[in-house]
Amino acid sequence: MTRVEKGIAWLDTDWRSITLMALIVFVFFSPSLISPNILIWPNSGFSADIIHFHWPDLVSFASHLRQGQLAIWDSSMALGMPIAGDPGAIFLYPPTLIFLFLPPALSFNLLNAIHVFIGGAFTFLFLRSYTISRPSALIGGLIFAFAPKVIIHIAAGHLGMVWCLMWLPAVLFGLKRAMDGSLFASACAGLATAITMPNMIQISYYIMLVASAFGCWHLAFALSKKEWQQVRRLIIIFAVYPLSFILFASFVLFPLSELLPYNSRANFTVADANLYALPSYLLITWLAPTLFQFPEWTIFMGVLSQLLVVIALIQSHRSISWFFAMMILLTLIFSLGAATPLFEFAFRFIPGFGLLRVPTRAWFFGAFSVAVLGGFGTEKFSDGRLRDDLQKFQKWIGRLAGIYIVGGITAFAIDAFLFQRWHGQLALQLITFIAFLTLFFAWLRGRLNARLLQWLLIPLLLFDLLPLDATYIQLNDVGAKFLKPSPSFEFIASHDGIFRVYSPGGDFQYALAAERGVETLEGLLSLQLSHSVRVINEATGCLNAHYATAVPPCLYDRFPIAIPNAEKLGKLNVRFVSTQNPLEDPNFKLIFQNDHRVYENLLWQPRVRITNGKAEIVRRETGRYEIKVRANETTELIVSDSWAPGWGATVDGIPVKVDRVEGALIGIKIESGDHLIHLIYDPIAWRVGWQVSFISIIAWSVWLIIILWRQRR
């Protein structure tokens, strides 16, 4: 046995293969893990959601939790927002507890590496459940882990989306294990799906659809073969799966159901949902990488993975291969949005689709299907019949390969000479293709055995994907770039008191604002209360009626036509406006000018107010106010936080009704005299939901202990 064969034999165990994958993942991410101040950032020139969205949220979460408070309401942006029930509230996701112990940038980067490994490892295990070889399963795991679609979204800061997606193979692995005899695995699949809920509801929803389609596919085959025992088992499995998901995810589902009637997505149009649909002409980029790095339009999966997909489908005897082939086709078509009838049909007739946007995100599941078929394709090299069949077509294979190479060289030459640019990634893809052809023909002619070929494809795959993935990422020092206060920010933060800031251009330093406790009127929100959005739009002069994750929806208009209203902003506790453009309203007083103009709103109103008397905040925590009031007559206390179901109040210890006033704010009727008011956000749906989830976890743990105890006996 040669040294190479000995090395392969040593690697050929599940745990060593998974360890190898972990090593590859952490070597790739290691430059981002060497310093606590380095943050992964897009190399495209676009901004990243992480600074505007995830960083402020998770820094606030960690700060509150260190103080012994589990925040279920966040007042830091957009008049306040509920966290309980927000399926984008990533800080209710258990792994984010790491932010309690590590600096934010390091926590983000480490969690990215961990989740890429989770996705790859469970893809490996899912493929192994189909009794394919370890190198074949490892190929599939690496294709998914380092799919360009995954890495470019990590670079863009779409972390909740990617972290959610990486649990998909765990869900399918659990369902496959359940089909193989372990009903407990079906509950584990439900738990894996529930884990995704605080990350990104669109991806969670797609995961549940894929899991349901996976079950229906197997059920259809069992029915066609009249395997009634298997039919009964599948029915039980796919009853346990959604039930366990609902129980585990109750801490999100119960409060979410309470908030849905107030959700601004209820008025979605097809045009709103069709945002960033893939232009039809970009389908060609499935065959070759593009220099244009827009995450939503990235569909290229590398040359090797596509070749392996083709091989997987040559006279395939695995029915599940055609399930994943259909997934590739459907997700590509769906990614085109309204350009085909499929998207509009789903939007109008499939429950839940009417609340989702950006159809290209369905391609995440096409990418996973490519990974699975890549594993199946690698395994087919062990099938002697494939070699016999392909030997008959050697000349045609060579001709097609020549066409591809000539086409690639032509495209490379056009880029080099016509556009005066070096398309290095296209050159790497051509090298990968030629290297694969060399290995393929060596195997076809019997000069290379199948197992050695499968292991050799692993370094070739890494050569195919990792340099491309690396082009999507740059590393930035957050201290120098994002957490260094500008003069205008420092000026605003130097003012004491509770107030909000509004930045019409959306260019306020949001990560730093979270660190310093400065609250903003605008923000990026996955769950939006329609009444709050409406009031903010009116105050900011944003007349855009369309939905956007930004509140107000015209936030990033660089040449704004929206004219803010000083009086309405004042009622929303907006004291300062930070902008690059002059404001003509005399109620906005220019008090600072450097990198930005800072205007003070002369009509600014405090966070709590009454019309005839005095109101003072004695104590304030997340979702809690203690307020002293001296009222000269019967009046209404107004708190400039967004009303939502779940706010409760007591006046001198007596429960009172909390009303919605001035369109979106909190109102409490009080009698004349001195009063002590406690206002608390504590929705009953949250209280019931987290208890159901907690009890379900306990029951699942007991079930696991019983299984382990029986195995030991």
C-alpha positions in Angstrom: 0.0 0.0 0.0 1.4 3.4 -1.0 1.7 6.4 1.3 -1.2 8.0 -0.6 -3.4 5.0 -0.1 -2.4 4.8 3.6 -3.4 8.5 4.0 -6.7 7.9 2.3 -7.4 4.8 4.4 -6.6 6.9 7.6 -9.0 9.6 6.5 -11.8 7.2 5.6 -13.8 7.4 8.8 -16.7 9.6 9.5 -15.2 11.6 12.4 -11.9 12.1 10.6 -13.7 13.3 7.4 -15.7 15.7 9.5 -12.6 16.9 11.3 -11.0 17.5 7.9 -14.0 19.6 6.9 -13.7 21.6 10.2 -10.0 22.2 9.5 -10.7 23.5 6.0 -13.5 25.8 7.2 -11.5 27.3 10.0 -8.4 27.7 7.9 -10.5 29.7 5.4 -12.0 31.9 8.2 -8.7 32.1 10.2 -7.7 35.6 9.0 -11.0 36.9 10.4 -10.4 35.2 13.8 -6.9 36.5 14.7 -8.0 39.8 16.0 -11.1 40.9 18.1 -11.5 44.0 16.0 -11.5 42.5 12.5 -14.9 42.2 10.8 -15.8 40.4 7.5 -17.0 43.0 5.0 -18.1 42.8 1.4 -15.5 43.4 -1.2 -18.1 44.7 -3.7 -18.2 48.3 -2.5 -21.7 47.8 -1.1 -22.5 48.3 2.5 -23.4 45.5 4.9 -26.4 44.9 7.1 -24.2 43.9 10.0 -23.4 47.4 11.0 -26.9 48.8 10.4 -28.8 45.9 11.8 -27.1 43.0 13.6 -24.4 44.8 15.4 -26.7 47.3 17.1 -29.2 44.5 18.0 -26.7 42.1 19.4 -24.6 44.7 21.3 -27.9 45.9 23.0 -28.9 42.3 23.7 -25.6 41.4 25.3 -25.6 44.6 27.4 -29.1 44.0 28.7 -28.4 40.3 29.5 -25.3 41.2 31.5 -27.6 43.4 33.6 -29.9 40.4 34.1 -32.5 41.6 31.7 -33.9 39.5 28.8 -34.9 42.2 26.4 -38.2 41.5 24.6 -38.7 45.2 23.6 -36.1 47.4 21.9 -36.5 51.2 22.0 -33.3 51.9 20.2 -34.9 52.6 16.8 -38.1 53.3 14.9 -40.3 54.2 17.9 -39.4 50.9 19.5 -40.1 47.4 18.4 -41.2 44.1 19.8 -38.5 41.4 20.0 -40.7 38.7 21.3 -42.4 37.4 18.1 -39.9 39.1 15.7 -38.6 36.2 13.5 -35.6 38.4 12.6 -34.7 39.0 16.3 -31.4 37.1 15.9 -30.5 37.7 19.5 -33.2 35.1 20.6 -31.1 32.6 18.7 -29.2 30.5 21.3 -25.7 30.6 19.8 -25.7 34.4 20.1 -25.0 33.9 23.8 -21.4 34.0 22.6 -21.7 37.8 22.5 -21.7 37.8 26.3 -18.1 36.6 26.4 -16.4 37.7 23.2 -16.1 41.0 21.4 -18.8 41.6 18.8 -16.6 41.4 15.6 -15.0 38.2 16.8 -18.4 36.7 17.8 -19.8 37.4 14.3 -16.8 35.9 12.5 -16.6 32.9 14.7 -20.4 32.2 14.3 -20.0 32.5 10.6 -17.3 29.8 10.6 -19.3 27.6 13.0 -22.4 27.8 10.8 -20.5 27.1 7.6 -19.2 24.0 9.3 -22.6 23.0 10.6 -24.0 23.2 7.1 -21.2 21.2 5.6 -21.1 18.6 8.3 -24.8 17.9 8.2 -24.7 17.7 4.4 -22.0 15.1 4.8 -24.1 13.1 7.3 -27.2 13.5 5.1 -25.3 12.1 2.1 -23.8 9.3 4.2 -27.3 8.2 5.2 -27.7 7.2 1.5 -24.8 4.8 2.0 -22.4 6.8 -0.3 -18.6 6.9 0.3 -17.0 9.4 2.7 -15.1 11.3 0.0 -18.3 11.6 -2.0 -20.2 12.9 1.0 -17.3 15.2 1.9 -17.5 16.7 -1.6 -21.2 17.4 -1.2 -20.6 19.0 2.3 -17.8 21.2 0.9 -19.9 22.3 -2.1 -22.6 23.5 0.3 -20.3 25.0 2.9 -18.4 27.0 0.4 -21.2 27.7 -2.1 -20.5 31.2 -3.5 -24.1 32.1 -2.7 -23.4 31.4 0.9 -20.1 33.1 1.2 -21.2 36.3 -0.6 -24.2 36.7 1.7 -21.9 36.3 4.7 -19.8 39.1 3.3 -22.9 41.2 2.8 -23.8 40.8 6.5 -26.9 38.8 5.8 -26.0 36.6 8.8 -29.5 35.6 10.0 -30.3 34.4 6.6 -27.1 32.2 6.3 -27.2 31.0 9.9 -30.8 29.9 9.3 -30.0 28.2 6.0 -27.1 26.1 7.5 -29.7 24.1 9.5 -31.4 22.8 6.4 -29.3 19.7 6.0 -29.8 18.9 9.7 -33.5 19.0 9.2 -33.4 16.7 6.2 -30.9 14.4 7.9 -33.3 14.1 10.8 -36.2 13.2 8.5 -34.1 10.7 6.6 -33.0 9.1 9.9 -36.6 8.9 11.0 -37.5 7.1 7.7 -34.7 4.7 8.5 -36.2 3.8 11.8 -35.7 6.5 14.5 -38.8 8.4 15.3 -36.8 10.6 17.7 -34.9 11.9 14.7 -38.2 13.4 13.4 -38.5 15.4 16.7 -34.8 16.5 16.2 -35.7 17.7 12.7 -38.5 19.8 14.3 -36.0 21.2 16.8 -33.5 22.1 14.1 -36.3 23.9 12.2 -37.4 25.7 15.4 -33.8 26.8 16.0 -33.9 28.8 12.8 -37.0 30.8 13.6 -35.2 33.8 15.4 -33.0 34.2 12.3 -34.9 34.7 9.1 -38.5 33.7 8.7 -38.3 33.6 4.9 -35.6 30.9 5.0 -37.3 29.0 7.8 -40.5 29.0 5.7 -38.6 27.7 2.7 -36.9 25.0 4.9 -40.4 23.8 6.0 -41.6 23.7 2.4 -38.5 21.7 1.3 -39.0 19.3 4.2 -42.7 18.9 3.3 -41.8 18.3 -0.3 -39.1 15.8 0.8 -41.8 13.9 2.7 -44.4 14.0 0.0 -41.8 12.7 -2.5 -41.2 9.6 -0.3 -44.9 9.2 0.4 -45.8 9.3 -3.3 -43.3 6.5 -4.0 -44.6 4.4 -1.0 -48.1 4.8 -2.3 -47.2 3.9 -5.9 -45.6 0.7 -4.6 -48.5 0.0 -2.1 -46.1 -0.2 0.8 -48.8 0.5 3.4 -46.5 0.0 6.4 -44.1 2.6 5.1 -47.0 4.9 4.3 -48.2 4.7 7.9 -44.7 5.3 9.1 -44.3 8.4 6.9 -47.6 9.8 8.1 -46.4 9.4 11.7 -43.0 11.0 11.0 -44.5 14.0 9.2 -47.0 14.4 12.0 -44.3 14.4 14.7 -42.1 16.8 12.7 -44.5 19.8 12.5 -45.9 19.2 16.0 -42.4 19.2 17.5 -41.5 22.3 15.5 -44.6 24.2 16.8 -43.8 23.2 20.4 -40.1 24.1 20.2 -40.8 27.3 18.3 -43.6 28.5 20.5 -41.5 31.3 22.0 -41.5 32.9 18.5 -44.7 31.6 17.0 -47.1 32.6 19.8 -46.1 36.2 20.0 -45.7 36.4 16.2 -49.3 35.3 15.7 -50.3 38.1 18.1 -48.4 40.7 16.0 -49.3 39.6 12.5 -52.5 41.7 12.3 -50.3 44.8 12.8 -47.6 43.7 10.4 -46.9 46.1 7.5 -46.2 43.2 5.2 -49.9 42.5 5.2 -50.2 45.0 2.3 -47.5 43.4 0.2 -47.9 43.7 -3.6 -46.3 41.4 -6.2 -44.0 44.3 -7.1 -42.9 44.6 -3.4 -42.2 40.9 -3.2 -40.5 40.8 -6.6 -37.7 43.0 -5.4 -34.2 41.9 -6.7 -35.6 39.1 -8.9 -32.9 37.6 -11.1 -32.8 39.2 -14.5 -33.3 36.5 -17.1 -30.1 37.3 -19.0 -28.1 36.5 -15.8 -29.0 32.8 -16.0 -25.9 32.5 -18.1 -23.9 33.2 -14.9 -24.8 29.7 -13.7 -22.0 28.6 -16.1 -19.3 31.1 -15.2 -18.4 33.6 -12.5 -19.2 37.2 -12.9 -17.2 40.2 -11.8 -20.4 41.9 -10.6 -20.7 41.0 -6.9 -24.4 41.5 -6.0 -25.4 38.8 -3.4 -29.0 38.4 -4.5 -28.0 37.7 -8.1 -25.2 35.2 -7.4 -26.1 31.8 -8.8 -22.7 30.4 -9.9 -21.7 27.2 -8.0 -18.3 26.5 -9.4 -17.4 24.4 -12.5 -16.7 21.1 -10.7 -20.0 21.0 -8.8 -22.0 21.5 -12.1 -20.1 18.7 -13.8 -20.8 16.4 -10.9 -24.5 17.3 -11.1 -24.5 16.1 -14.8 -22.8 12.9 -13.8 -25.2 12.3 -11.0 -28.2 12.4 -13.4 -26.7 10.0 -16.0 -28.9 6.9 -15.8 -29.5 7.6 -12.1 -31.1 4.8 -10.2 -31.7 7.0 -7.1 -35.2 8.5 -7.3 -34.1 11.2 -4.7 -31.6 12.5 -7.3 -34.6 13.6 -9.5 -36.1 15.3 -6.4 -33.0 17.5 -6.1 -32.8 18.0 -9.8 -36.4 19.4 -9.7 -35.3 21.6 -6.8 -32.6 23.1 -8.9 -34.9 23.8 -11.8 -37.8 25.2 -9.7 -35.6 27.5 -7.6 -33.9 28.9 -10.7 -37.3 29.6 -12.3 -38.6 31.0 -9.0 -35.6 33.3 -8.7 -36.7 35.0 -12.0 -39.6 36.4 -10.0 -42.5 37.8 -12.0 -40.8 37.0 -15.3 -42.5 33.5 -15.0 -45.9 32.5 -13.8 -44.5 30.4 -11.0 -43.6 33.3 -8.7 -47.0 35.0 -9.0 -48.8 31.7 -8.5 -46.9 31.1 -5.3 -47.4 34.6 -4.1 -51.2 34.5 -4.6 -52.2 31.0 -3.8 -49.6 29.3 -1.4 -50.2 30.4 2.2 -47.3 32.5 3.5 -45.7 33.4 0.2 -47.6 36.7 0.2 -45.5 37.9 3.1 -42.1 37.0 1.6 -39.9 39.0 -0.7 -36.7 38.7 -2.9 -37.4 35.6 -4.9 -33.6 34.9 -5.6 -33.3 33.7 -2.0 -35.0 30.5 -3.1 -31.7 29.7 -4.9 -30.1 28.9 -1.5 -32.0 25.7 -1.8 -31.0 25.2 -5.4 -27.4 25.5 -4.1 -28.0 22.8 -1.5 -29.5 20.6 -4.2 -26.4 21.1 -6.3 -24.3 20.0 -3.3 -26.4 16.8 -2.8 -26.2 15.9 -6.4 -22.5 16.7 -6.4 -22.1 14.1 -3.7 -24.2 11.6 -5.7 -22.2 12.4 -8.8 -18.9 11.8 -7.1 -20.2 8.4 -5.9 -21.1 7.3 -9.4 -17.4 7.0 -10.3 -17.5 3.8 -8.2 -20.2 2.4 -10.6 -18.4 0.3 -13.3 -21.5 0.6 -15.5 -21.0 4.4 -15.7 -17.4 3.9 -17.1 -18.7 1.4 -19.7 -21.4 3.7 -20.8 -19.2 6.8 -21.0 -16.4 5.0 -22.9 -18.8 4.8 -25.9 -19.0 8.6 -26.0 -15.4 9.6 -25.4 -15.2 11.6 -28.7 -18.4 13.5 -28.0 -17.3 14.3 -24.5 -14.0 15.6 -25.8 -15.7 17.8 -28.4 -18.1 19.3 -25.8 -15.2 19.9 -23.5 -13.3 21.6 -26.4 -16.3 23.9 -27.0 -16.4 24.9 -23.4 -12.7 25.6 -23.3 -12.8 27.6 -26.5 -15.8 29.6 -25.2 -14.1 30.3 -21.9 -10.9 31.4 -23.5 -12.9 33.7 -25.9 -14.7 35.2 -23.0 -11.4 35.7 -21.1 -9.9 37.4 -24.2 -12.8 39.7 -24.7 -12.5 40.8 -21.0 -8.8 41.3 -21.4 -8.6 43.1 -24.7 -12.0 44.8 -25.1 -12.7 45.8 -21.5 -9.1 46.0 -20.3 -9.6 43.9 -17.2 -8.2 40.7 -15.9 -10.9 38.1 -15.2 -8.8 35.9 -12.9 -11.7 33.8 -11.7 -12.6 32.8 -15.2 -9.0 31.6 -15.7 -9.2 29.6 -12.5 -12.4 28.0 -13.6 -10.9 27.0 -16.9 -7.9 25.5 -15.1 -10.3 23.6 -12.9 -12.2 22.3 -15.9 -9.0 21.1 -17.6 -7.7 19.4 -14.4 -11.0 17.6 -14.0 -10.9 16.5 -17.7 -7.4 15.0 -17.0 -8.6 13.1 -14.0 -11.8 12.1 -15.7 -10.1 10.6 -18.8 -7.5 8.9 -16.6 -10.3 7.2 -14.7 -12.2 6.5 -17.9 -9.2 4.6 -19.4 -8.6 2.7 -16.2 -5.4 4.5 -15.1 -7.0 5.9 -11.9 -9.2 4.0 -9.5 -12.5 5.4 -8.4 -11.7 5.9 -4.7 -8.4 7.8 -5.4 -10.3 9.9 -8.0 -12.9 10.8 -5.4 -10.3 11.9 -2.9 -8.4 13.9 -5.6 -11.6 15.8 -6.4 -11.6 17.4 -2.9 -8.5 19.6 -3.4 -9.7 20.3 -6.9 -13.0 21.5 -5.5 -11.2 23.7 -3.0 -9.2 25.2 -5.9 -12.4 25.8 -7.7 -14.3 27.5 -4.9 -12.1 29.0 -2.3 -10.3 31.6 -4.4 -13.6 32.7 -5.7 -15.1 32.9 -2.2 -12.1 34.9 -1.1 -12.8 37.6 -3.7 -16.1 38.4 -2.0 -14.6 39.2 1.4 -12.4 41.9 2.8 -11.4 42.4 6.4 -12.0 45.7 8.1 -10.8 47.1 11.4 -14.1 48.1 13.1 -12.3 50.4 15.5 -10.9 52.5 12.7 -13.8 52.2 10.3 -17.1 51.8 12.2 -16.6 52.6 15.9 -14.5 55.8 15.5 -17.0 58.6 16.3 -17.4 61.3 13.8 -17.5 64.9 15.0 -21.3 65.2 14.5 -21.9 61.9 16.3 -19.7 63.0 19.2 -21.6 66.3 19.4 -25.0 64.5 19.5 -23.9 61.9 22.0 -22.6 64.6 24.4 -26.1 65.7 25.2 -27.8 64.2 28.2 -31.3 62.9 28.4 -33.6 60.6 26.5 -34.2 61.6 22.9 -34.1 60.3 19.3 -32.0 61.3 16.3 -33.2 61.2 12.7 -30.8 60.8 9.8 -32.6 61.2 6.4 -29.7 59.6 4.5 -29.5 56.6 6.8 -25.8 57.3 7.3 -25.8 57.7 11.1 -23.2 55.5 12.9 -25.7 52.9 14.1 -23.1 50.4 15.5 -21.6 53.2 17.6 -25.1 54.4 18.6 -25.8 51.0 20.1 -22.5 51.2 22.0 -23.3 54.7 23.4 -27.1 54.3 23.9 -28.1 56.9 21.3 -31.6 56.1 19.9 -32.7 56.7 16.3 -36.0 57.2 14.6 -35.0 55.2 11.5 -33.6 51.7 11.2 -33.7 48.4 9.4 -36.5 46.1 10.7 -37.7 42.7 9.6 -41.0 43.0 11.5 -42.6 46.4 11.2 -45.7 47.6 13.0 -47.8 49.2 10.2 -49.1 52.0 12.5 -45.6 53.0 13.5 -44.3 53.0 9.9 -47.2 55.2 8.9 -46.6 57.8 11.6 -42.8 57.8 10.9 -43.5 58.3 7.2 -45.7 61.2 7.9 -43.2 62.8 10.2 -40.2 62.4 7.8 -42.2 63.4 4.8 -41.5 60.0 3.1 -44.5 59.5 0.8 -43.3 56.1 -0.5 -46.0 53.6 0.0 -43.9 50.5 -0.9 -42.5 48.2 1.7 -38.8 48.2 2.5 -36.7 46.8 5.3 -35.7 50.4 6.0 -38.0 52.6 8.0 -38.9 55.0 6.6 -38.8 53.3 3.1 -37.1 56.3 1.5 -34.2 56.2 4.0 -31.4 55.6 1.6 -32.4 58.1 -1.1 -29.2 60.0 -1.5 -31.0 63.0 -3.0 -33.9 63.1 -0.7 -37.1 64.8 -1.7 -38.8 64.0 1.6 -39.2 67.1 3.8 -39.3 66.3 7.5 -42.0 67.9 9.6 -40.6 69.5 12.8 -43.8 69.3 14.8 -44.5 65.7 14.0 -40.9 64.6 14.5 -41.0 66.5 17.9 -44.0 64.4 19.0 -41.8 61.3 18.2 -39.1 62.6 20.6 -36.8 63.5 17.8 -34.4 66.2 19.1 -31.7 66.2 16.4 -31.6 65.7 12.7 -28.2 64.7 11.2 -28.1 65.3 7.5 -25.8 66.3 4.6 -28.5 68.5 3.1 -29.8 71.8 4.4 -33.2 72.1 6.1 -35.1 75.3 5.4 -37.8 75.0 8.1 -37.0 77.6 10.8 -38.1 75.1 13.5 -34.8 73.3 12.7 -31.9 75.2 14.1 -28.4 74.5 12.7 -26.2 74.0 15.8 -23.3 72.1 14.4 -21.6 71.6 11.0 -18.7 69.4 10.2 -19.0 66.0 8.5 -22.8 66.5 8.8 -25.1 69.3 9.5 -26.8 68.8 12.9 -30.1 70.6 13.4 -31.9 70.8 16.7 -35.7 70.4 16.5 -37.1 73.4 18.4 -40.4 71.6 18.6 -38.9 68.6 20.3 -41.1 66.9 23.0 -39.8 64.7 25.8 -40.2 60.9 25.8 -43.1 61.2 28.3 -45.5 64.2 28.3 -48.9 65.4 29.5 -50.7 68.5 28.3 -51.3 70.1 31.7 -48.8 69.1 34.3 -45.5 67.4 34.6 -44.2 63.9 33.8 -40.8 62.6 34.7 -39.1 59.2 34.0 -37.8 57.9 37.3 -36.5 54.7 36.0 -36.2 53.1 32.6 -35.2 49.7 31.4 -35.8 47.8 28.3 -39.6 47.6 27.9 -40.2 49.1 31.3 -40.9 52.7 32.5 -41.4 54.0 36.0 -43.0 57.5 35.6 -43.9 60.2 38.2 -46.8 62.4 37.1 -48.2 65.6 38.5 -51.5 66.3 36.6 -53.4 69.5 37.1 -56.5 67.9 35.6 -57.7 64.7 34.2 -55.5 64.1 31.1 -53.6 61.6 29.2 -50.0 60.6 29.6 -48.3 60.0 26.3 -45.2 57.8 26.0 -43.3 58.1 22.7 -42.8 54.4 22.2 -44.8 52.4 19.7 -48.0 50.9 21.0 -48.2 47.1 20.5 -50.4 44.4 22.1 -48.6 43.4 25.3 -48.1 46.8 26.9 -49.6 46.9 30.4 -49.7 49.7 33.0 -50.6 50.4 36.6 -51.4 53.8 38.1 -50.6 53.8 41.8 -50.6 50.0 41.6 -54.0 49.8 39.9 -54.1 48.2 36.4 -55.3 50.6 33.7 -55.9 50.3 30.0 -53.1 51.2 27.6 -54.4 53.0 24.5 -52.9 53.8 21.1 -52.8 57.5 20.6 -51.5 60.0 18.0 -51.5 57.1 15.5 -48.9 54.9 17.0 -47.9 56.0 20.5 -48.8 54.8 24.0 -51.5 56.6 25.9 -52.6 56.2 29.6 -55.6 58.2 31.0 -54.9 59.6 34.5 -56.8 61.7 37.0 -55.6 64.9 38.4 -53.0 64.7 41.2 -49.7 63.0 41.8 -49.3 59.4 40.5 -46.7 56.7 40.1 -47.1 54.8 36.8 -45.4 51.6 35.8 -45.5 50.7 32.1 -44.3 47.2 31.2 -44.2 45.3 27.9 -45.0 41.7 28.8 -47.3 40.1 26.2 -49.1 37.0 27.4 -48.3 35.2 24.1 -44.6 35.5 25.0 -45.1 34.2 28.6 -47.0 31.2 27.4 -44.8 30.7 24.3 -41.5 30.5 26.1 -42.9 28.2 28.8 -44.2 25.8 26.1 -40.8 25.8 24.4 -39.0 25.2 27.7 -41.2 22.3 28.6 -40.8 20.8 25.2 -37.0 21.0 25.5 -37.2 19.2 28.8 -39.5 16.5 27.3 -37.1 16.1 24.3 -34.1 15.8 26.8 -35.9 13.1 28.8 -36.6 11.2 25.5 -33.0 11.5 24.6 -31.8 10.2 28.0 -34.2 7.2 27.7 -32.8 6.4 24.3 -29.2 6.6 25.5 -30.0 4.5 28.6 -31.5 1.8 26.5 -28.6 1.8 24.1 -26.2 1.3 27.1 -28.2 -1.6 28.3 
